[in-house]
Amino acid sequence: MSTIFNVDHKVVAVATLAAAASVTAYTLYRLHTLKRKLAAGEDVYETAKSLNECLVCHYGSPDEVLPFSFGPKSDVDFPKRCAELCVKHTVGKVVLLFAPLTRVTAMSVGVGGSVETLHRTNRP
């Protein structure tokens, strides 16, 4: 009789199958719900919840983004750190279609913490 970590392989196979079936059922439920909302004309992407999550991600404090006592609190300001890296490696250089870095935010179509950091850092 085959065993995996001293457990009969049939028990492991059944548990794995049950977990996969549960994930599949949940995914199909979410897909059906999304299709129903789209058919009804609901805007599923521009909801108040998704807007609030995006704003917290870009402008929230580390305690708002990660409200748990555990986790990588130093890694939550990702947009700001990306902008700071961009500034660090392009100060005094010409980038983006030969525009100086001070013009990057004028050409950007994105909004968020990274654009705000670029704008604040590179005001002429």
C-alpha positions as CSV (number, residue, x, y, z in Angstrom):
1,M,0.0,0.0,0.0
2,S,1.4,3.4,-1.0
3,T,1.7,6.2,1.5
4,I,2.6,9.9,1.4
5,F,4.0,11.2,4.6
6,N,2.7,8.1,6.4
7,V,-0.9,8.7,5.1
8,D,-2.6,6.4,2.7
9,H,-2.4,7.8,-0.9
10,K,-6.2,7.4,-1.3
11,V,-6.9,9.8,1.6
12,V,-4.6,12.3,0.0
13,A,-6.2,11.9,-3.4
14,V,-9.7,12.3,-2.0
15,A,-8.7,15.4,0.0
16,T,-7.0,16.9,-3.1
17,L,-10.0,16.2,-5.3
18,A,-12.4,17.7,-2.7
19,A,-10.3,20.9,-2.5
20,A,-10.1,21.2,-6.3
21,A,-13.9,20.7,-6.6
22,S,-14.5,23.3,-4.0
23,V,-12.3,25.9,-5.8
24,T,-13.9,25.1,-9.1
25,A,-17.4,25.4,-7.7
26,Y,-16.6,28.8,-6.1
27,T,-15.0,30.1,-9.3
28,L,-18.0,29.0,-11.4
29,Y,-20.3,30.8,-8.9
30,R,-18.3,34.0,-9.2
31,L,-18.2,33.8,-13.0
32,H,-22.0,33.2,-13.1
33,T,-22.5,36.2,-10.8
34,L,-20.3,38.4,-12.9
35,K,-22.0,37.4,-16.1
36,R,-25.4,38.1,-14.5
37,K,-24.3,41.6,-13.4
38,L,-22.8,42.4,-16.8
39,A,-26.1,41.2,-18.5
40,A,-28.1,43.5,-16.2
41,G,-25.9,46.4,-17.2
42,E,-24.2,46.9,-13.8
43,D,-20.8,48.4,-13.8
44,V,-18.8,45.8,-11.9
45,Y,-15.4,47.4,-12.2
46,E,-16.2,51.0,-11.2
47,T,-17.8,50.4,-7.9
48,A,-17.4,52.3,-4.7
49,K,-15.6,49.4,-3.2
50,S,-13.0,49.1,-6.0
51,L,-12.5,52.9,-6.0
52,N,-11.9,52.9,-2.2
53,E,-9.5,50.0,-2.5
54,C,-7.5,51.8,-5.2
55,L,-7.4,55.0,-3.2
56,V,-6.2,53.2,0.0
57,C,-3.5,51.4,-2.0
58,H,-2.2,54.7,-3.5
59,Y,-2.7,57.1,-0.6
60,G,-3.3,55.1,2.5
61,S,-1.0,54.9,5.5
62,P,0.7,51.5,6.1
63,D,-1.8,50.8,8.9
64,E,-4.7,51.4,6.6
65,V,-3.3,49.3,3.8
66,L,-2.3,46.4,6.0
67,P,-4.4,46.6,9.2
68,F,-3.0,43.4,10.7
69,S,-0.3,43.1,13.4
70,F,1.7,40.8,11.0
71,G,2.8,41.3,7.4
72,P,5.3,43.4,5.4
73,K,4.4,46.9,6.5
74,S,7.6,48.2,4.9
75,D,6.3,47.0,1.5
76,V,2.9,48.7,1.3
77,D,4.0,52.0,-0.2
78,F,4.8,50.4,-3.6
79,P,3.6,53.3,-5.9
80,K,5.7,55.8,-3.9
81,R,8.8,53.6,-4.0
82,C,8.5,53.0,-7.7
83,A,8.4,56.8,-8.3
84,E,11.4,57.3,-6.0
85,L,13.4,54.7,-8.0
86,C,12.4,56.4,-11.2
87,V,13.6,59.7,-9.8
88,K,16.8,58.2,-8.5
89,H,17.8,56.7,-11.8
90,T,16.8,59.6,-14.0
91,V,17.7,62.8,-12.2
92,G,19.4,65.1,-14.7
93,K,18.8,62.7,-17.6
94,V,16.5,63.0,-20.6
95,V,13.7,60.4,-20.6
96,L,10.4,59.7,-22.4
97,L,10.7,61.1,-25.9
98,F,13.5,63.5,-24.9
99,A,11.4,65.2,-22.3
100,P,13.1,66.2,-19.0
101,L,11.9,64.3,-16.0
102,T,10.0,67.5,-14.8
103,R,7.6,66.9,-17.7
104,V,6.8,63.3,-16.9
105,T,3.8,64.0,-14.9
106,A,2.4,66.4,-17.5
107,M,2.6,63.5,-20.1
108,S,1.3,60.8,-17.7
109,V,-2.3,59.6,-18.0
110,G,-2.2,57.7,-14.8
111,V,-3.2,59.0,-11.4
112,G,-2.1,57.7,-8.1
113,G,0.7,57.7,-5.5
114,S,3.5,57.3,-8.0
115,V,2.4,60.3,-10.2
116,E,1.9,62.4,-7.1
117,T,5.4,61.5,-5.9
118,L,7.0,62.3,-9.2
119,H,5.2,65.6,-9.4
120,R,6.1,66.6,-5.8
121,T,9.8,65.5,-6.3
122,N,10.4,67.2,-9.6
123,R,8.7,70.6,-9.5
124,P,10.9,73.0,-11.4
